[in-house]
Amino acid sequence: MIKVWKLLSVSIVLAVCLGLLLVPAMGISAGEPGAGQATFLLPAEVTVTPGQAFAVNVTIYNPNNINIYSAGCDMVWSTPSMLGVTGIDGSVWPTQLLSGWDNATGEVYLSAGGSIASPNITTTNIAQCTVHFVAGSTEGVVTLNFTPGIEGETVMYDVNTNDITNWSAMQNLTVRIGGPPTISVSPDNLTFNAIEGGENPPDRTLEVCNSGVGTLDWSLTDNAGWLSESPTSDTLAEGVCEDVTVSVDVTGMEVGDYSATITITGSAEVAVNLHIESTAPELPVAPANLSVSSVSISPQQVEPGEEVTISINVANTGGETGSYNAVLYINGAVEDSQSVSVAPGMTKNVIFTVSKSDAGVYDVLLAEQSGQFEVVSTGWFGGGLGTGGIVAIVVIVIVLIVALVFVLRRTRRAL
């Protein structure tokens, strides 16, 4: 009768450490985990460029140093066309039992060990393999998973029990294929305006974005004491943007134009301009605005040779001194002219004095304002009688007629 081996309880705690380098033909393995741990000790996300070769190193540990006779290293990736295996290096495995890959289905399989009768995986660092990959030409994200081997998961066999030790806490690897993280900033310039001694201008906002592939760590600096930003550093995931508040402090600054530069992660630059005006900015001066009043004529009736005063007022309601040329016309002919200068808010009186020896009515035109004056004669031969002279003569004639009638009547009575 064949003796049957009894099953013993499982006493081994295993862990898998996965690393990825961006340099071809090199890989990284994590440090050995403690007993009872089954997690990766390195970041499980990397970025490569299209066509780049890279390697994944897998190390299997035996923390409790019990006798193990077989181990497996199997993995698959989510999009077969985006990754390809070019080789597997398992030379450090004690005895390689099975090794291969299938790029069409996106899987790698590798197992090593001995037999139950002759366990040969006994050291603490029991097995290691290196899988060589090359990225495809398509940009995107591929997930690389440790996958089920025998009975459900990548496994190790306990020599004493022929049982399977499951690895239930393995972390997958994310491979990003594309350009490196790329910073972009908008806008690329900022302008601030302020009044000397006044309040600070309103804050402005910069948008910092990661427009590339992978995680971006950014920071910024500036070269002006009057400039400040918040935040000044952060980490951005792929495709994520963040607002940066930019502030200006004009305390104690004089009138003038100032410039500065904000530098982000050593390459992106934002030009900053600050303009400070005087407390009382100089207002533009309005031009001269001249206006004239109606013409004034005094007196309007004179005797030959008497003076007549003709005048107008010129007012300036503008902001600058203005000049006005006043031309006096009598009966359509130029009689005289004067040029006057009028200060802002002032009025000047322009006066002309004329006299005429001939009786008659004279038409006046000054600053497009019209009027008249009359010259009358009081003598018998003064070139005609005015209305007053005619009335006086009529009165005298009547008095003379009355006196003559009275004399004739007295003479008749005396006869």
BELZI-V691566 format. One record per residue. N is the residue number from 1. RES is the residue in one letter. OMEGA is omega in whole degrees, 0 to 359 (* if undefined). Layout:
N_RES_OMEGA ; N_RES_OMEGA
This chain:
1_M_183 ; 2_I_179 ; 3_K_182 ; 4_V_177 ; 5_W_178 ; 6_K_179 ; 7_L_176 ; 8_L_179 ; 9_S_181 ; 10_V_182 ; 11_S_184 ; 12_I_173 ; 13_V_186 ; 14_L_174 ; 15_A_179 ; 16_V_176 ; 17_C_185 ; 18_L_177 ; 19_G_181 ; 20_L_175 ; 21_L_176 ; 22_L_179 ; 23_V_182 ; 24_P_174 ; 25_A_177 ; 26_M_178 ; 27_G_180 ; 28_I_174 ; 29_S_178 ; 30_A_174 ; 31_G_184 ; 32_E_178 ; 33_P_177 ; 34_G_180 ; 35_A_179 ; 36_G_180 ; 37_Q_178 ; 38_A_181 ; 39_T_176 ; 40_F_179 ; 41_L_178 ; 42_L_177 ; 43_P_182 ; 44_A_178 ; 45_E_180 ; 46_V_180 ; 47_T_176 ; 48_V_177 ; 49_T_178 ; 50_P_179 ; 51_G_183 ; 52_Q_176 ; 53_A_178 ; 54_F_184 ; 55_A_175 ; 56_V_179 ; 57_N_178 ; 58_V_178 ; 59_T_178 ; 60_I_182 ; 61_Y_177 ; 62_N_188 ; 63_P_184 ; 64_N_175 ; 65_N_175 ; 66_I_184 ; 67_N_179 ; 68_I_182 ; 69_Y_179 ; 70_S_178 ; 71_A_180 ; 72_G_178 ; 73_C_183 ; 74_D_178 ; 75_M_175 ; 76_V_175 ; 77_W_195 ; 78_S_182 ; 79_T_185 ; 80_P_184 ; 81_S_185 ; 82_M_177 ; 83_L_175 ; 84_G_177 ; 85_V_178 ; 86_T_178 ; 87_G_177 ; 88_I_178 ; 89_D_180 ; 90_G_186 ; 91_S_182 ; 92_V_177 ; 93_W_182 ; 94_P_177 ; 95_T_183 ; 96_Q_182 ; 97_L_185 ; 98_L_181 ; 99_S_177 ; 100_G_178 ; 101_W_178 ; 102_D_182 ; 103_N_179 ; 104_A_179 ; 105_T_178 ; 106_G_180 ; 107_E_176 ; 108_V_177 ; 109_Y_182 ; 110_L_176 ; 111_S_183 ; 112_A_177 ; 113_G_181 ; 114_G_180 ; 115_S_180 ; 116_I_181 ; 117_A_183 ; 118_S_179 ; 119_P_183 ; 120_N_174 ; 121_I_189 ; 122_T_181 ; 123_T_180 ; 124_T_176 ; 125_N_193 ; 126_I_185 ; 127_A_178 ; 128_Q_175 ; 129_C_177 ; 130_T_179 ; 131_V_182 ; 132_H_181 ; 133_F_168 ; 134_V_181 ; 135_A_177 ; 136_G_182 ; 137_S_183 ; 138_T_177 ; 139_E_180 ; 140_G_185 ; 141_V_177 ; 142_V_176 ; 143_T_179 ; 144_L_187 ; 145_N_161 ; 146_F_192 ; 147_T_180 ; 148_P_172 ; 149_G_177 ; 150_I_177 ; 151_E_164 ; 152_G_183 ; 153_E_170 ; 154_T_193 ; 155_V_165 ; 156_M_181 ; 157_Y_176 ; 158_D_185 ; 159_V_185 ; 160_N_187 ; 161_T_187 ; 162_N_182 ; 163_D_182 ; 164_I_175 ; 165_T_184 ; 166_N_173 ; 167_W_190 ; 168_S_184 ; 169_A_182 ; 170_M_182 ; 171_Q_181 ; 172_N_180 ; 173_L_176 ; 174_T_179 ; 175_V_178 ; 176_R_180 ; 177_I_181 ; 178_G_180 ; 179_G_179 ; 180_P_175 ; 181_P_184 ; 182_T_181 ; 183_I_173 ; 184_S_184 ; 185_V_178 ; 186_S_354 ; 187_P_180 ; 188_D_174 ; 189_N_180 ; 190_L_178 ; 191_T_177 ; 192_F_176 ; 193_N_183 ; 194_A_176 ; 195_I_180 ; 196_E_181 ; 197_G_182 ; 198_G_182 ; 199_E_176 ; 200_N_179 ; 201_P_179 ; 202_P_177 ; 203_D_174 ; 204_R_184 ; 205_T_171 ; 206_L_175 ; 207_E_179 ; 208_V_185 ; 209_C_170 ; 210_N_184 ; 211_S_179 ; 212_G_182 ; 213_V_180 ; 214_G_183 ; 215_T_182 ; 216_L_171 ; 217_D_182 ; 218_W_173 ; 219_S_181 ; 220_L_174 ; 221_T_173 ; 222_D_184 ; 223_N_180 ; 224_A_179 ; 225_G_182 ; 226_W_185 ; 227_L_176 ; 228_S_182 ; 229_E_176 ; 230_S_355 ; 231_P_179 ; 232_T_176 ; 233_S_178 ; 234_D_176 ; 235_T_182 ; 236_L_173 ; 237_A_180 ; 238_E_178 ; 239_G_183 ; 240_V_178 ; 241_C_180 ; 242_E_179 ; 243_D_175 ; 244_V_179 ; 245_T_180 ; 246_V_184 ; 247_S_179 ; 248_V_177 ; 249_D_185 ; 250_V_181 ; 251_T_177 ; 252_G_181 ; 253_M_183 ; 254_E_177 ; 255_V_179 ; 256_G_178 ; 257_D_182 ; 258_Y_179 ; 259_S_179 ; 260_A_179 ; 261_T_171 ; 262_I_180 ; 263_T_184 ; 264_I_179 ; 265_T_172 ; 266_G_184 ; 267_S_181 ; 268_A_181 ; 269_E_177 ; 270_V_178 ; 271_A_180 ; 272_V_179 ; 273_N_180 ; 274_L_178 ; 275_H_179 ; 276_I_181 ; 277_E_177 ; 278_S_179 ; 279_T_178 ; 280_A_182 ; 281_P_182 ; 282_E_181 ; 283_L_178 ; 284_P_182 ; 285_V_178 ; 286_A_179 ; 287_P_177 ; 288_A_178 ; 289_N_186 ; 290_L_176 ; 291_S_182 ; 292_V_178 ; 293_S_176 ; 294_S_181 ; 295_V_178 ; 296_S_180 ; 297_I_182 ; 298_S_347 ; 299_P_182 ; 300_Q_176 ; 301_Q_182 ; 302_V_173 ; 303_E_180 ; 304_P_177 ; 305_G_179 ; 306_E_184 ; 307_E_174 ; 308_V_179 ; 309_T_179 ; 310_I_185 ; 311_S_171 ; 312_I_174 ; 313_N_177 ; 314_V_182 ; 315_A_178 ; 316_N_179 ; 317_T_180 ; 318_G_183 ; 319_G_179 ; 320_E_178 ; 321_T_180 ; 322_G_179 ; 323_S_180 ; 324_Y_178 ; 325_N_181 ; 326_A_181 ; 327_V_180 ; 328_L_176 ; 329_Y_173 ; 330_I_182 ; 331_N_175 ; 332_G_180 ; 333_A_180 ; 334_V_179 ; 335_E_184 ; 336_D_176 ; 337_S_177 ; 338_Q_175 ; 339_S_182 ; 340_V_176 ; 341_S_185 ; 342_V_179 ; 343_A_179 ; 344_P_178 ; 345_G_183 ; 346_M_177 ; 347_T_177 ; 348_K_179 ; 349_N_180 ; 350_V_187 ; 351_I_173 ; 352_F_176 ; 353_T_181 ; 354_V_174 ; 355_S_180 ; 356_K_181 ; 357_S_181 ; 358_D_177 ; 359_A_178 ; 360_G_178 ; 361_V_183 ; 362_Y_177 ; 363_D_182 ; 364_V_174 ; 365_L_181 ; 366_L_180 ; 367_A_180 ; 368_E_174 ; 369_Q_185 ; 370_S_177 ; 371_G_181 ; 372_Q_164 ; 373_F_186 ; 374_E_175 ; 375_V_182 ; 376_V_180 ; 377_S_180 ; 378_T_181 ; 379_G_180 ; 380_W_184 ; 381_F_183 ; 382_G_179 ; 383_G_178 ; 384_G_181 ; 385_L_173 ; 386_G_180 ; 387_T_180 ; 388_G_180 ; 389_G_180 ; 390_I_179 ; 391_V_181 ; 392_A_180 ; 393_I_180 ; 394_V_180 ; 395_V_181 ; 396_I_180 ; 397_V_180 ; 398_I_180 ; 399_V_181 ; 400_L_179 ; 401_I_180 ; 402_V_180 ; 403_A_180 ; 404_L_179 ; 405_V_181 ; 406_F_180 ; 407_V_181 ; 408_L_181 ; 409_R_181 ; 410_R_181 ; 411_T_180 ; 412_R_181 ; 413_R_181 ; 414_A_178 ; 415_L_*
